[in-house]
Amino acid sequence: MKLTNGFDISSSALTAQRFRMDVISSNLANADTTRSKLVGGKWVPYQRKVVTMETKQPVSFADQLRGAMREGTGEGVRVSRIFEDTAPFKQEYNPTHPDADENGYIQLPNVDVLKEMVDMMSATRSYEANVTALNATKSMITKALEIGK
């Protein structure tokens, strides 16, 4: 086990959670964007993006347990992919909007601001927890170095 293994794990989690917060911020910023991209000559609204994470070295649980018992803790996490949410777009009646169809409805992004705020709070708490773990690791290494004085 490396002495800095705790730093590696916490730093990978900090990076992943920061990226997750950036994607959530993008979702919130585009919550009202009705013209995100041109598909087949027609503008479509912004589609919500979702981040998924996985261990840096995806292995089975048994392999992970054996590795942890033999070598110590794992390697941390990484963003495995970003995908667009396939939930349907919201429709709103607004006949004066330039993007309204012949019936007066516009399509709005599938971004739920409340859900995004909950996800942002979750990412923020995870980030803070990893900062705390990083500081605890730093404190333990400092105390261990003081033993030799």
N, CA, C and O atoms as a DFTB+ gen file, in Angstrom:
596 C
 N C O
     1  1       0.846      -1.187       0.000
     2  2       0.000       0.000       0.000
     3  2       0.883       1.238       0.000
     4  3       1.833       1.332       0.777
     5  1       0.570       2.177      -0.865
     6  2       1.321       3.423      -0.926
     7  2       0.862       4.353       0.195
     8  3      -0.289       4.323       0.630
     9  1       1.788       5.163       0.638
    10  2       1.474       6.136       1.677
    11  2       0.481       7.183       1.160
    12  3      -0.336       7.703       1.920
    13  1       0.560       7.479      -0.113
    14  2      -0.286       8.522      -0.689
    15  2      -1.560       7.975      -1.319
    16  3      -2.240       8.704      -2.041
    17  1      -1.906       6.711      -1.067
    18  2      -3.097       6.112      -1.671
    19  2      -4.368       6.900      -1.325
    20  3      -5.244       7.077      -2.172
    21  1      -4.460       7.363      -0.097
    22  2      -5.621       8.154       0.318
    23  2      -5.730       9.450      -0.465
    24  3      -6.832       9.886      -0.800
    25  1      -4.574      10.077      -0.763
    26  2      -4.574      11.293      -1.578
    27  2      -5.074      10.990      -2.994
    28  3      -5.864      11.747      -3.558
    29  1      -4.607       9.884      -3.553
    30  2      -4.998       9.516      -4.916
    31  2      -6.508       9.299      -5.016
    32  3      -7.153       9.775      -5.950
    33  1      -7.056       8.581      -4.051
    34  2      -8.488       8.284      -4.072
    35  2      -9.304       9.565      -3.902
    36  3     -10.242       9.810      -4.661
    37  1      -8.952      10.374      -2.917
    38  2      -9.697      11.613      -2.674
    39  2      -9.573      12.581      -3.840
    40  3     -10.548      13.237      -4.208
    41  1      -8.384      12.676      -4.423
    42  2      -8.217      13.620      -5.534
    43  2      -9.011      13.178      -6.765
    44  3      -9.549      14.019      -7.485
    45  1      -9.089      11.865      -7.013
    46  2      -9.886      11.410      -8.152
    47  2     -11.371      11.695      -7.912
    48  3     -12.094      12.066      -8.837
    49  1     -11.816      11.521      -6.680
    50  2     -13.218      11.807      -6.355
    51  2     -13.501      13.307      -6.447
    52  3     -14.569      13.706      -6.913
    53  1     -12.557      14.138      -6.007
    54  2     -12.736      15.585      -6.120
    55  2     -12.864      16.003      -7.580
    56  3     -13.715      16.822      -7.926
    57  1     -12.026      15.444      -8.420
    58  2     -12.077      15.761      -9.846
    59  2     -13.402      15.321     -10.462
    60  3     -14.016      16.071     -11.221
    61  1     -13.841      14.108     -10.138
    62  2     -15.091      13.579     -10.699
    63  2     -16.297      14.390     -10.218
    64  3     -17.186      14.701     -11.010
    65  1     -16.332      14.732      -8.934
    66  2     -17.466      15.503      -8.414
    67  2     -17.468      16.926      -8.968
    68  3     -18.531      17.496      -9.212
    69  1     -16.300      17.492      -9.163
    70  2     -16.226      18.834      -9.755
    71  2     -16.770      18.802     -11.187
    72  3     -17.504      19.700     -11.599
    73  1     -16.407      17.767     -11.935
    74  2     -16.913      17.626     -13.298
    75  2     -18.432      17.457     -13.286
    76  3     -19.137      18.031     -14.116
    77  1     -18.931      16.655     -12.325
    78  2     -20.378      16.460     -12.187
    79  2     -21.074      17.786     -11.919
    80  3     -22.136      18.056     -12.480
    81  1     -20.476      18.623     -11.053
    82  2     -21.058      19.939     -10.771
    83  2     -21.062      20.822     -12.015
    84  3     -21.997      21.596     -12.220
    85  1     -20.029      20.716     -12.845
    86  2     -19.984      21.491     -14.087
    87  2     -21.110      21.082     -15.033
    88  3     -21.741      21.940     -15.651
    89  1     -21.364      19.790     -15.150
    90  2     -22.435      19.307     -16.029
    91  2     -23.799      19.750     -15.494
    92  3     -24.666      20.162     -16.264
    93  1     -23.985      19.667     -14.188
    94  2     -25.248      20.116     -13.583
    95  2     -25.435      21.618     -13.816
    96  3     -26.543      22.070     -14.102
    97  1     -24.358      22.382     -13.693
    98  2     -24.436      23.830     -13.953
    99  2     -24.844      24.100     -15.393
   100  3     -25.623      25.014     -15.662
   101  1     -24.319      23.306     -16.316
   102  2     -24.701      23.444     -17.721
   103  2     -26.190      23.143     -17.905
   104  3     -26.882      23.837     -18.651
   105  1     -26.676      22.102     -17.219
   106  2     -28.106      21.776     -17.299
   107  2     -28.956      22.935     -16.790
   108  3     -29.952      23.297     -17.416
   109  1     -28.570      23.514     -15.667
   110  2     -29.325      24.627     -15.100
   111  2     -29.276      25.858     -16.005
   112  3     -30.277      26.555     -16.167
   113  1     -28.120      26.117     -16.586
   114  2     -27.973      27.282     -17.454
   115  2     -28.827      27.148     -18.713
   116  3     -29.255      28.153     -19.281
   117  1     -29.077      25.919     -19.152
   118  2     -29.836      25.695     -20.386
   119  2     -31.264      25.222     -20.130
   120  3     -31.897      24.661     -21.025
   121  1     -31.773      25.440     -18.936
   122  2     -33.109      24.954     -18.573
   123  2     -34.219      25.569     -19.431
   124  3     -35.313      25.009     -19.507
   125  1     -33.958      26.698     -20.071
   126  2     -34.963      27.347     -20.914
   127  2     -34.540      27.453     -22.380
   128  3     -35.169      28.176     -23.152
   129  1     -33.497      26.752     -22.763
   130  2     -32.971      26.841     -24.124
   131  2     -33.801      26.002     -25.083
   132  3     -33.788      24.772     -25.017
   133  1     -34.515      26.664     -25.963
   134  2     -35.377      25.952     -26.904
   135  2     -34.678      25.631     -28.219
   136  3     -35.170      24.826     -29.009
   137  1     -33.533      26.260     -28.450
   138  2     -32.787      26.014     -29.689
   139  2     -31.361      25.590     -29.349
   140  3     -30.448      26.415     -29.305
   141  1     -31.189      24.312     -29.114
   142  2     -29.881      23.804     -28.727
   143  2     -29.085      23.312     -29.929
   144  3     -27.921      23.671     -30.103
   145  1     -29.719      22.492     -30.749
   146  2     -29.034      22.007     -31.947
   147  2     -30.043      21.812     -33.071
   148  3     -31.241      21.638     -32.847
   149  1     -29.518      21.848     -34.265
   150  2     -30.330      21.722     -35.466
   151  2     -30.317      20.263     -35.909
   152  3     -29.263      19.718     -36.238
   153  1     -31.481      19.639     -35.917
   154  2     -31.604      18.232     -36.313
   155  2     -32.608      18.146     -37.458
   156  3     -33.789      18.451     -37.288
   157  1     -32.132      17.733     -38.607
   158  2     -33.012      17.593     -39.757
   159  2     -33.687      18.885     -40.169
   160  3     -34.836      18.879     -40.611
   161  1     -32.972      19.999     -40.025
   162  2     -33.541      21.288     -40.408
   163  2     -34.480      21.894     -39.382
   164  3     -35.106      22.921     -39.646
   165  1     -34.586      21.271     -38.210
   166  2     -35.483      21.762     -37.167
   167  2     -34.709      21.898     -35.855
   168  3     -33.923      21.023     -35.492
   169  1     -34.941      22.997     -35.157
   170  2     -34.281      23.210     -33.869
   171  2     -34.925      22.332     -32.800
   172  3     -36.148      22.206     -32.737
   173  1     -34.083      21.725     -31.962
   174  2     -34.587      20.935     -30.838
   175  2     -34.064      21.546     -29.538
   176  3     -32.988      22.143     -29.524
   177  1     -34.813      21.402     -28.456
   178  2     -34.386      21.968     -27.175
   179  2     -33.152      21.250     -26.619
   180  3     -32.763      20.171     -27.064
   181  1     -32.575      21.898     -25.645
   182  2     -31.437      21.313     -24.929
   183  2     -31.888      20.028     -24.254
   184  3     -32.987      19.957     -23.704
   185  1     -31.037      19.018     -24.297
   186  2     -31.326      17.761     -23.617
   187  2     -30.438      17.637     -22.388
   188  3     -29.226      17.839     -22.463
   189  1     -31.041      17.309     -21.271
   190  2     -30.337      17.166     -20.003
   191  2     -29.207      16.151     -20.133
   192  3     -29.366      15.103     -20.760
   193  1     -28.068      16.476     -19.534
   194  2     -26.923      15.569     -19.549
   195  2     -26.727      14.978     -18.154
   196  3     -26.930      15.651     -17.143
   197  1     -26.331      13.714     -18.122
   198  2     -26.140      12.991     -16.863
   199  2     -24.744      12.385     -16.848
   200  3     -24.277      11.866     -17.862
   201  1     -24.078      12.451     -15.701
   202  2     -22.726      11.906     -15.533
   203  2     -22.810      10.587     -14.777
   204  3     -23.525      10.478     -13.781
   205  1     -22.080       9.593     -15.256
   206  2     -21.947       8.342     -14.513
   207  2     -20.480       8.143     -14.177
   208  3     -19.594       8.536     -14.935
   209  1     -20.240       7.527     -13.029
   210  2     -18.873       7.290     -12.566
   211  2     -18.665       5.807     -12.305
   212  3     -19.616       5.053     -12.096
   213  1     -17.397       5.405     -12.322
   214  2     -17.029       4.032     -12.012
   215  2     -15.644       4.042     -11.394
   216  3     -14.951       5.060     -11.411
   217  1     -15.249       2.908     -10.851
   218  2     -13.891       2.819     -10.312
   219  2     -12.905       2.965     -11.455
   220  3     -13.227       2.661     -12.603
   221  1     -11.704       3.430     -11.143
   222  2     -10.717       3.625     -12.202
   223  2     -10.380       2.324     -12.909
   224  3     -10.130       2.309     -14.114
   225  1     -10.375       1.251     -12.168
   226  2     -10.129      -0.054     -12.770
   227  2     -11.340      -0.923     -12.489
   228  3     -11.381      -1.606     -11.466
   229  1     -12.337      -0.912     -13.384
   230  2     -13.547      -1.687     -13.120
   231  2     -13.258      -3.183     -13.050
   232  3     -12.807      -3.801     -14.013
   233  1     -13.532      -3.732     -11.883
   234  2     -13.340      -5.169     -11.654
   235  2     -14.532      -5.689     -10.866
   236  3     -15.364      -4.913     -10.394
   237  1     -14.608      -6.998     -10.727
   238  2     -15.701      -7.582      -9.957
   239  2     -15.502      -7.282      -8.472
   240  3     -14.410      -6.909      -8.043
   241  1     -16.555      -7.447      -7.707
   242  2     -16.478      -7.193      -6.268
   243  2     -15.463      -8.117      -5.603
   244  3     -14.695      -7.683      -4.745
   245  1     -15.456      -9.384      -5.996
   246  2     -14.522     -10.358      -5.402
   247  2     -13.076      -9.952      -5.678
   248  3     -12.234     -10.010      -4.782
   249  1     -12.783      -9.540      -6.916
   250  2     -11.427      -9.101      -7.248
   251  2     -11.052      -7.846      -6.474
   252  3      -9.923      -7.707      -6.005
   253  1     -12.000      -6.944      -6.346
   254  2     -11.757      -5.715      -5.597
   255  2     -11.456      -6.033      -4.126
   256  3     -10.543      -5.454      -3.536
   257  1     -12.226      -6.953      -3.541
   258  2     -12.019      -7.327      -2.146
   259  2     -10.659      -7.985      -1.954
   260  3      -9.935      -7.664      -1.012
   261  1     -10.316      -8.902      -2.848
   262  2      -9.000      -9.553      -2.757
   263  2      -7.879      -8.532      -2.886
   264  3      -6.897      -8.582      -2.145
   265  1      -8.027      -7.611      -3.824
   266  2      -7.009      -6.587      -4.012
   267  2      -6.877      -5.681      -2.802
   268  3      -5.768      -5.299      -2.428
   269  1      -7.984      -5.338      -2.195
   270  2      -7.950      -4.480      -1.010
   271  2      -7.302      -5.191       0.163
   272  3      -6.585      -4.571       0.948
   273  1      -7.551      -6.493       0.289
   274  2      -6.959      -7.247       1.393
   275  2      -5.453      -7.436       1.179
   276  3      -4.684      -7.476       2.139
   277  1      -5.048      -7.548      -0.071
   278  2      -3.648      -7.792      -0.386
   279  2      -2.857      -6.489      -0.454
   280  3      -1.760      -6.408       0.099
   281  1      -3.391      -5.478      -1.115
   282  2      -2.628      -4.272      -1.401
   283  2      -3.122      -3.032      -0.682
   284  3      -2.438      -2.009      -0.705
   285  1      -4.253      -3.080      -0.062
   286  2      -4.813      -1.893       0.570
   287  2      -6.023      -1.416      -0.201
   288  3      -6.746      -2.225      -0.784
   289  1      -6.250      -0.137      -0.213
   290  2      -7.459       0.420      -0.825
   291  2      -7.356       0.494      -2.336
   292  3      -6.305       0.217      -2.914
   293  1      -8.452       0.867      -2.965
   294  2      -8.543       0.910      -4.417
   295  2      -7.843       2.105      -5.039
   296  3      -7.000       2.756      -4.422
   297  1      -8.218       2.366      -6.265
   298  2      -7.562       3.402      -7.061
   299  2      -8.347       4.693      -7.161
   300  3      -7.798       5.703      -7.600
   301  1      -9.598       4.696      -6.772
   302  2     -10.409       5.896      -6.895
   303  2     -11.480       5.750      -7.955
   304  3     -11.796       4.642      -8.389
   305  1     -12.041       6.887      -8.371
   306  2     -13.133       6.872      -9.346
   307  2     -12.772       7.731     -10.551
   308  3     -11.824       8.515     -10.527
   309  1     -13.563       7.554     -11.606
   310  2     -13.424       8.389     -12.795
   311  2     -14.798       8.528     -13.425
   312  3     -15.691       7.716     -13.183
   313  1     -14.956       9.556     -14.228
   314  2     -16.194       9.728     -14.978
   315  2     -16.157       8.718     -16.112
   316  3     -15.252       8.745     -16.946
   317  1     -17.149       7.820     -16.142
   318  2     -17.146       6.781     -17.169
   319  2     -17.823       7.256     -18.444
   320  3     -17.398       6.908     -19.545
   321  1     -18.877       8.050     -18.297
   322  2     -19.535       8.566     -19.502
   323  2     -20.511       9.679     -19.150
   324  3     -20.949       9.823     -18.008
   325  1     -20.829      10.450     -20.161
   326  2     -21.844      11.493     -20.060
   327  2     -22.868      11.152     -21.132
   328  3     -22.528      10.992     -22.304
   329  1     -24.104      11.045     -20.726
   330  2     -25.126      10.727     -21.716
   331  2     -26.285      11.703     -21.601
   332  3     -26.487      12.351     -20.574
   333  1     -27.036      11.784     -22.685
   334  2     -28.198      12.666     -22.701
   335  2     -29.412      11.912     -22.173
   336  3     -29.667      10.771     -22.557
   337  1     -30.147      12.561     -21.297
   338  2     -31.360      11.991     -20.726
   339  2     -32.411      11.843     -21.826
   340  3     -32.640      12.769     -22.604
   341  1     -33.041      10.684     -21.883
   342  2     -34.026      10.431     -22.942
   343  2     -35.458      10.766     -22.529
   344  3     -36.402      10.433     -23.244
   345  1     -35.622      11.413     -21.395
   346  2     -36.967      11.824     -20.965
   347  2     -37.560      12.771     -22.014
   348  3     -36.830      13.522     -22.661
   349  1     -38.877      12.732     -22.179
   350  2     -39.491      13.590     -23.205
   351  2     -39.371      15.074     -22.836
   352  3     -39.277      15.444     -21.666
   353  1     -39.379      15.896     -23.871
   354  2     -39.339      17.340     -23.650
   355  2     -40.664      17.801     -23.053
   356  3     -41.712      17.198     -23.285
   357  1     -40.596      18.871     -22.289
   358  2     -41.813      19.467     -21.742
   359  2     -42.485      20.288     -22.841
   360  3     -41.819      20.828     -23.724
   361  1     -43.804      20.370     -22.773
   362  2     -44.531      21.208     -23.724
   363  2     -45.265      22.294     -22.963
   364  3     -45.832      22.058     -21.896
   365  1     -45.242      23.475     -23.526
   366  2     -45.897      24.616     -22.892
   367  2     -46.655      25.394     -23.964
   368  3     -46.174      25.579     -25.081
   369  1     -47.831      25.835     -23.599
   370  2     -48.638      26.620     -24.533
   371  2     -48.172      28.068     -24.500
   372  3     -48.273      28.741     -23.474
   373  1     -47.664      28.536     -25.625
   374  2     -47.200      29.913     -25.738
   375  2     -47.218      30.284     -27.228
   376  3     -46.178      30.243     -27.885
   377  1     -48.375      30.640     -27.755
   378  2     -48.498      30.882     -29.202
   379  2     -47.690      32.066     -29.715
   380  3     -47.473      32.178     -30.921
   381  1     -47.234      32.963     -28.821
   382  2     -46.457      34.124     -29.273
   383  2     -44.961      33.826     -29.369
   384  3     -44.199      34.652     -29.870
   385  1     -44.543      32.675     -28.901
   386  2     -43.119      32.308     -28.937
   387  2     -42.714      31.991     -30.375
   388  3     -43.478      31.360     -31.105
   389  1     -41.516      32.421     -30.791
   390  2     -41.101      32.160     -32.169
   391  2     -40.942      30.669     -32.514
   392  3     -40.981      30.301     -33.688
   393  1     -40.767      29.820     -31.509
   394  2     -40.604      28.387     -31.760
   395  2     -41.904      27.604     -31.598
   396  3     -41.885      26.374     -31.603
   397  1     -43.021      28.296     -31.457
   398  2     -44.306      27.620     -31.267
   399  2     -44.706      26.887     -32.545
   400  3     -44.472      27.366     -33.655
   401  1     -45.317      25.710     -32.362
   402  2     -45.803      24.956     -33.525
   403  2     -47.157      25.517     -33.969
   404  3     -47.605      26.543     -33.458
   405  1     -47.799      24.846     -34.912
   406  2     -49.073      25.342     -35.450
   407  2     -50.188      25.360     -34.400
   408  3     -51.177      26.073     -34.568
   409  1     -50.040      24.587     -33.321
   410  2     -51.040      24.564     -32.247
   411  2     -50.708      25.530     -31.109
   412  3     -51.472      25.642     -30.150
   413  1     -49.572      26.227     -31.209
   414  2     -49.188      27.199     -30.195
   415  2     -48.326      26.633     -29.071
   416  3     -48.081      27.324     -28.082
   417  1     -47.866      25.400     -29.200
   418  2     -47.039      24.782     -28.154
   419  2     -45.560      24.882     -28.508
   420  3     -45.170      24.784     -29.671
   421  1     -44.752      25.079     -27.473
   422  2     -43.294      25.043     -27.645
   423  2     -42.747      23.873     -26.851
   424  3     -43.319      23.461     -25.841
   425  1     -41.641      23.353     -27.322
   426  2     -40.960      22.284     -26.585
   427  2     -39.859      22.918     -25.754
   428  3     -39.057      23.712     -26.245
   429  1     -39.844      22.543     -24.476
   430  2     -38.827      23.030     -23.552
   431  2     -37.913      21.879     -23.157
   432  3     -38.311      20.720     -23.264
   433  1     -36.695      22.171     -22.702
   434  2     -35.763      21.115     -22.312
   435  2     -36.344      20.207     -21.228
   436  3     -37.240      20.597     -20.480
   437  1     -35.811      18.990     -21.166
   438  2     -36.251      18.023     -20.159
   439  2     -35.478      18.200     -18.845
   440  3     -35.219      17.227     -18.137
   441  1     -35.122      19.415     -18.534
   442  2     -34.380      19.741     -17.320
   443  2     -35.362      20.128     -16.230
   444  3     -36.151      21.057     -16.398
   445  1     -35.312      19.409     -15.107
   446  2     -36.123      19.731     -13.938
   447  2     -35.204      20.468     -12.957
   448  3     -34.294      19.869     -12.383
   449  1     -35.442      21.754     -12.772
   450  2     -34.551      22.583     -11.960
   451  2     -34.438      22.042     -10.537
   452  3     -33.349      22.051      -9.961
   453  1     -35.540      21.572      -9.963
   454  2     -35.516      21.030      -8.609
   455  2     -34.611      19.799      -8.524
   456  3     -33.811      19.672      -7.597
   457  1     -34.741      18.912      -9.481
   458  2     -33.898      17.708      -9.512
   459  2     -32.421      18.080      -9.677
   460  3     -31.549      17.476      -9.052
   461  1     -32.153      19.066     -10.512
   462  2     -30.764      19.505     -10.716
   463  2     -30.188      20.105      -9.437
   464  3     -29.015      19.901      -9.124
   465  1     -31.010      20.838      -8.703
   466  2     -30.522      21.423      -7.443
   467  2     -30.226      20.335      -6.416
   468  3     -29.251      20.436      -5.671
   469  1     -31.055      19.303      -6.371
   470  2     -30.798      18.173      -5.460
   471  2     -29.505      17.469      -5.867
   472  3     -28.689      17.131      -5.010
   473  1     -29.314      17.247      -7.169
   474  2     -28.079      16.633      -7.650
   475  2     -26.868      17.507      -7.321
   476  3     -25.808      16.995      -6.960
   477  1     -27.028      18.829      -7.447
   478  2     -25.928      19.744      -7.131
   479  2     -25.582      19.682      -5.646
   480  3     -24.408      19.706      -5.278
   481  1     -26.598      19.602      -4.799
   482  2     -26.337      19.489      -3.364
   483  2     -25.626      18.178      -3.052
   484  3     -24.715      18.147      -2.225
   485  1     -26.036      17.100      -3.706
   486  2     -25.389      15.807      -3.510
   487  2     -23.929      15.857      -3.939
   488  3     -23.056      15.356      -3.229
   489  1     -23.657      16.454      -5.091
   490  2     -22.280      16.564      -5.578
   491  2     -21.445      17.446      -4.647
   492  3     -20.278      17.154      -4.388
   493  1     -22.044      18.514      -4.152
   494  2     -21.335      19.414      -3.233
   495  2     -20.989      18.700      -1.930
   496  3     -19.879      18.840      -1.417
   497  1     -21.939      17.934      -1.396
   498  2     -21.685      17.187      -0.154
   499  2     -20.608      16.123      -0.361
   500  3     -19.759      15.911       0.505
   501  1     -20.650      15.465      -1.501
   502  2     -19.619      14.467      -1.805
   503  2     -18.254      15.132      -1.925
   504  3     -17.250      14.599      -1.452
   505  1     -18.226      16.282      -2.551
   506  2     -16.976      17.033      -2.685
   507  2     -16.430      17.402      -1.304
   508  3     -15.247      17.211      -1.021
   509  1     -17.307      17.932      -0.449
   510  2     -16.892      18.319       0.906
   511  2     -16.408      17.119       1.705
   512  3     -15.430      17.225       2.445
   513  1     -17.078      15.978       1.567
   514  2     -16.660      14.771       2.280
   515  2     -15.274      14.331       1.829
   516  3     -14.474      13.875       2.645
   517  1     -14.986      14.463       0.550
   518  2     -13.671      14.082       0.054
   519  2     -12.589      15.065       0.493
   520  3     -11.446      14.667       0.714
   521  1     -12.939      16.341       0.621
   522  2     -11.983      17.307       1.172
   523  2     -11.659      16.938       2.622
   524  3     -10.504      17.005       3.043
   525  1     -12.685      16.551       3.378
   526  2     -12.478      16.131       4.767
   527  2     -11.594      14.889       4.837
   528  3     -10.695      14.812       5.674
   529  1     -11.845      13.921       3.964
   530  2     -11.016      12.705       3.932
   531  2      -9.582      13.044       3.554
   532  3      -8.644      12.481       4.119
   533  1      -9.402      13.956       2.607
   534  2      -8.061      14.369       2.203
   535  2      -7.327      15.025       3.366
   536  3      -6.152      14.740       3.599
   537  1      -8.012      15.902       4.094
   538  2      -7.399      16.555       5.259
   539  2      -7.098      15.552       6.366
   540  3      -6.083      15.682       7.049
   541  1      -7.962      14.550       6.558
   542  2      -7.695      13.521       7.566
   543  2      -6.464      12.706       7.184
   544  3      -5.643      12.387       8.045
   545  1      -6.327      12.371       5.918
   546  2      -5.146      11.632       5.455
   547  2      -3.889      12.458       5.678
   548  3      -2.873      11.946       6.150
   549  1      -3.965      13.743       5.335
   550  2      -2.821      14.633       5.542
   551  2      -2.447      14.705       7.017
   552  3      -1.265      14.684       7.362
   553  1      -3.440      14.790       7.882
   554  2      -3.199      14.855       9.326
   555  2      -2.559      13.570       9.841
   556  3      -1.641      13.611      10.660
   557  1      -3.056      12.416       9.352
   558  2      -2.469      11.141       9.793
   559  2      -1.022      11.001       9.347
   560  3      -0.186      10.511      10.107
   561  1      -0.718      11.422       8.134
   562  2       0.673      11.327       7.649
   563  2       1.564      12.272       8.437
   564  3       2.705      11.934       8.753
   565  1       1.053      13.452       8.756
   566  2       1.826      14.410       9.565
   567  2       2.111      13.845      10.955
   568  3       3.229      13.954      11.458
   569  1       1.096      13.242      11.572
   570  2       1.271      12.641      12.900
   571  2       2.255      11.470      12.836
   572  3       3.060      11.283      13.748
   573  1       2.190      10.700      11.782
   574  2       3.099       9.565      11.641
   575  2       4.540      10.049      11.498
   576  3       5.457       9.421      12.026
   577  1       4.745      11.151      10.794
   578  2       6.095      11.696      10.658
   579  2       6.615      12.268      11.956
   580  3       7.824      12.294      12.183
   581  1       5.708      12.733      12.825
   582  2       6.117      13.283      14.117
   583  2       6.568      12.198      15.079
   584  3       7.258      12.494      16.054
   585  1       6.200      10.964      14.834
   586  2       6.607       9.849      15.712
   587  2       8.121       9.711      15.733
   588  3       8.711       9.374      16.760
   589  1       8.739       9.974      14.596
   590  2      10.186       9.804      14.496
   591  2      10.993      10.915      15.143
   592  3      12.220      10.823      15.186
   593  1      10.361      11.948      15.641
   594  2      11.103      13.074      16.254
   595  2      11.629      12.735      17.615
   596  3      12.269      13.568      18.255
